[in-house]
Amino acid sequence: MAGKEEYRIFVGGLSWDVTERQMESAFQRFGKVLEAQALSTYSMSLFYPIIFRMKCPS
């Protein structure tokens, strides 16, 4: 397989006040978290994604 693979996942049903650090702590056991980005909205929408990239061990 040529090149590195990256995956993005959506994690739903989270508290509105979840932090990027909390997400990194929760998922670090699966591999190195390269980036955690909380995308918040100021509307009352139910869509509140947390996006992060991980590098998983081989």
C-alpha positions in Angstrom: 0.0 0.0 0.0 1.6 3.3 -1.0 1.3 6.4 1.2 -0.3 6.9 4.6 -4.0 6.4 5.2 -6.0 8.9 7.3 -9.5 8.4 8.5 -12.0 10.9 9.8 -14.8 9.9 12.1 -17.9 11.6 13.4 -18.7 11.2 17.1 -22.3 12.2 17.9 -24.3 12.6 21.0 -21.7 14.6 22.9 -22.2 17.2 25.5 -22.2 20.8 24.2 -19.3 21.6 26.5 -17.0 18.8 25.5 -13.4 19.9 24.9 -10.8 18.9 22.4 -8.6 17.7 25.2 -11.3 15.4 26.5 -11.8 13.9 23.1 -8.0 13.3 22.7 -7.9 11.6 26.1 -10.8 9.4 25.3 -9.4 8.2 21.9 -5.6 8.2 22.5 -5.7 4.5 23.5 -6.5 3.7 19.8 -3.5 5.6 18.4 -1.9 9.0 18.3 -4.4 11.8 17.8 -2.9 14.1 15.2 -5.6 16.7 15.4 -8.8 17.4 17.4 -11.1 20.1 16.2 -14.4 21.1 17.8 -16.7 22.7 15.3 -19.3 24.5 17.2 -22.4 26.4 16.1 -24.3 29.1 17.9 -27.7 27.9 16.8 -29.9 25.4 18.6 -29.0 22.8 15.9 -28.5 19.3 17.0 -25.5 19.0 14.7 -22.3 19.5 16.7 -19.5 17.5 15.3 -16.1 16.8 16.7 -13.5 16.1 14.0 -10.1 14.7 14.7 -7.4 12.8 12.8 -5.6 9.8 14.3 -2.4 7.9 13.5 -3.0 4.3 14.6 -0.2 1.9 15.3 0.5 -0.7 12.6 
